[in-house]
């Protein structure tokens, strides 16, 4: 997969993941907790791999590295 997630974008994704995990853990038991866990998981996976499938679909890239 092509890397299309830049370093600033990765930091933002990690922050979103931590916030989503916090609210999922501290929130009232509801189906929304599972949605927040899913969002956190997706954010971590895309930050670790450096590739976002949704960015690929729309042709977006925040990765500034030159090959």
Backbone as CSV, one residue per row, in Angstrom:
resi,resn,N_x,N_y,N_z,CA_x,CA_y,CA_z,C_x,C_y,C_z
1,UNK,0.834,-1.184,0.000,0.000,0.000,0.000,0.881,1.251,0.000
2,UNK,0.416,2.250,-0.679,1.131,3.515,-0.751,0.932,4.286,0.554
3,UNK,2.004,4.830,1.072,1.936,5.623,2.297,1.394,7.009,1.952
4,UNK,0.263,7.351,2.554,-0.347,8.641,2.260,-0.714,9.426,3.527
5,UNK,-0.147,9.014,4.671,-0.412,9.690,5.937,0.891,10.294,6.446
6,UNK,0.915,11.606,6.601,2.108,12.306,7.055,2.269,12.280,8.565
7,UNK,3.376,12.823,9.048,3.692,12.761,10.477,2.712,13.569,11.329
8,UNK,2.324,14.745,10.892,1.348,15.536,11.640,0.001,14.835,11.674
9,UNK,-0.375,14.246,10.566,-1.627,13.499,10.479,-1.602,12.294,11.420
10,UNK,-0.454,11.643,11.538,-0.328,10.499,12.450,-0.544,10.925,13.893
11,UNK,0.044,12.060,14.272,-0.119,12.558,15.641,-1.587,12.861,15.924
12,UNK,-2.248,13.492,14.972,-3.674,13.809,15.135,-4.489,12.526,15.277
13,UNK,-4.150,11.513,14.493,-4.866,10.240,14.578,-4.660,9.569,15.928
14,UNK,-3.434,9.621,16.473,-3.181,9.060,17.799,-3.973,9.804,18.872
15,UNK,-4.038,11.124,18.769,-4.797,11.919,19.740,-6.283,11.573,19.660
16,UNK,-6.817,11.460,18.454,-8.224,11.081,18.285,-8.472,9.701,18.884
17,UNK,-7.534,8.785,18.691,-7.678,7.430,19.233,-7.713,7.444,20.761
18,UNK,-6.831,8.227,21.368,-6.797,8.305,22.837,-8.084,8.916,23.370
19,UNK,-8.560,9.975,22.734,-9.804,10.621,23.174,-10.990,9.667,23.007
20,UNK,-11.052,8.961,21.888,-12.149,8.006,21.663,-12.108,6.879,22.689
21,UNK,-10.906,6.373,22.989,-10.784,5.324,24.006,-11.210,5.822,25.378
22,UNK,-10.836,7.042,25.705,-11.225,7.614,26.993,-12.747,7.678,27.125
23,UNK,-13.405,8.238,26.114,-14.860,8.368,26.187,-15.561,7.017,26.109
24,UNK,-14.998,6.080,25.391,-15.593,4.746,25.328,-15.481,4.044,26.671
25,UNK,-14.352,4.217,27.337,-14.132,3.556,28.619,-14.930,4.216,29.739
26,UNK,-14.998,5.539,29.733,-15.678,6.282,30.797,-17.168,6.479,30.537
27,UNK,-17.607,6.199,29.329,-19.000,6.451,28.976,-19.958,5.443,29.575
28,UNK,-21.226,5.776,29.520,-22.284,4.888,29.961,-22.364,3.718,28.977
29,UNK,-22.642,2.546,29.469,-22.723,1.365,28.600,-23.815,1.576,27.541
30,UNK,-23.368,1.633,26.314,-24.288,1.826,25.202,-23.624,1.322,23.930
31,UNK,-24.372,1.191,22.866,-23.762,0.777,21.591,-22.726,1.775,21.079
32,UNK,-22.804,3.030,21.495,-21.847,4.038,21.044,-20.442,3.739,21.542
33,UNK,-20.336,3.030,22.659,-19.004,2.668,23.156,-18.272,1.816,22.130
34,UNK,-18.978,0.884,21.520,-18.353,0.013,20.517,-17.943,0.801,19.277
35,UNK,-18.730,1.802,18.927,-18.372,2.666,17.795,-17.092,3.431,18.114
36,UNK,-16.982,3.929,19.333,-15.776,4.662,19.733,-14.557,3.746,19.757
37,UNK,-14.719,2.507,20.225,-13.614,1.548,20.187,-13.190,1.277,18.744
38,UNK,-14.157,1.162,17.858,-13.859,0.927,16.444,-13.117,2.117,15.833
39,UNK,-13.574,3.320,16.134,-12.908,4.530,15.629,-11.471,4.585,16.135
40,UNK,-11.275,4.296,17.411,-9.925,4.309,17.981,-9.038,3.277,17.295
41,UNK,-9.570,2.093,17.063,-8.800,1.056,16.386,-8.412,1.442,14.973
42,UNK,-9.340,2.005,14.248,-9.054,2.432,12.875,-7.992,3.531,12.861
43,UNK,-8.105,4.480,13.776,-7.125,5.572,13.836,-5.721,5.039,14.138
44,UNK,-5.614,4.098,15.058,-4.299,3.539,15.404,-3.722,2.753,14.234
45,UNK,-4.534,1.925,13.599,-4.040,1.108,12.485,-3.577,1.986,11.322
46,UNK,-4.344,2.997,10.985,-3.940,3.858,9.870,-2.703,4.693,10.218
47,UNK,-2.553,5.064,11.484,-1.359,5.814,11.887,-0.125,4.913,11.875
48,UNK,-0.259,3.695,12.346,0.882,2.777,12.394,1.322,2.369,10.989
49,UNK,0.366,2.064,10.124,0.716,1.623,8.774,1.103,2.788,7.864
50,UNK,0.634,3.994,8.185,0.937,5.156,7.351,0.114,5.209,6.082
51,UNK,-0.934,4.427,6.037,-1.772,4.375,4.848,-3.244,4.414,5.250
52,UNK,-3.994,5.281,4.584,-5.419,5.411,4.848,-6.193,5.078,3.569
53,UNK,-7.008,4.018,3.602,-7.763,3.649,2.405,-8.715,4.740,1.920
54,UNK,-9.281,5.487,2.832,-10.201,6.564,2.447,-9.455,7.678,1.725
55,UNK,-8.236,7.980,2.165,-7.413,8.963,1.455,-7.116,8.482,0.040
56,UNK,-6.862,7.184,-0.122,-6.565,6.629,-1.446,-7.747,6.793,-2.395
57,UNK,-8.945,6.579,-1.886,-10.148,6.695,-2.709,-10.302,8.117,-3.244
58,UNK,-10.020,9.104,-2.384,-10.191,10.506,-2.778,-8.923,11.140,-3.331
59,UNK,-7.832,10.390,-3.385,-6.580,10.903,-3.943,-5.883,11.923,-3.064
60,UNK,-6.069,11.819,-1.746,-5.471,12.747,-0.794,-4.187,12.134,-0.246
61,UNK,-3.188,12.958,-0.009,-1.964,12.503,0.630,-1.403,13.624,1.489
62,UNK,-1.154,13.327,2.758,-0.516,14.296,3.649,0.951,13.937,3.870
63,UNK,1.408,12.896,3.198,2.803,12.458,3.292,3.648,13.333,2.372
64,UNK,4.609,14.034,2.944,5.427,14.964,2.171,6.762,14.362,1.730
65,UNK,7.011,13.087,2.028,8.289,12.492,1.638,8.368,12.328,0.126
66,UNK,9.552,12.558,-0.400,9.760,12.453,-1.842,10.556,11.205,-2.139
67,UNK,10.138,10.474,-3.142,10.828,9.232,-3.516,11.616,9.411,-4.769
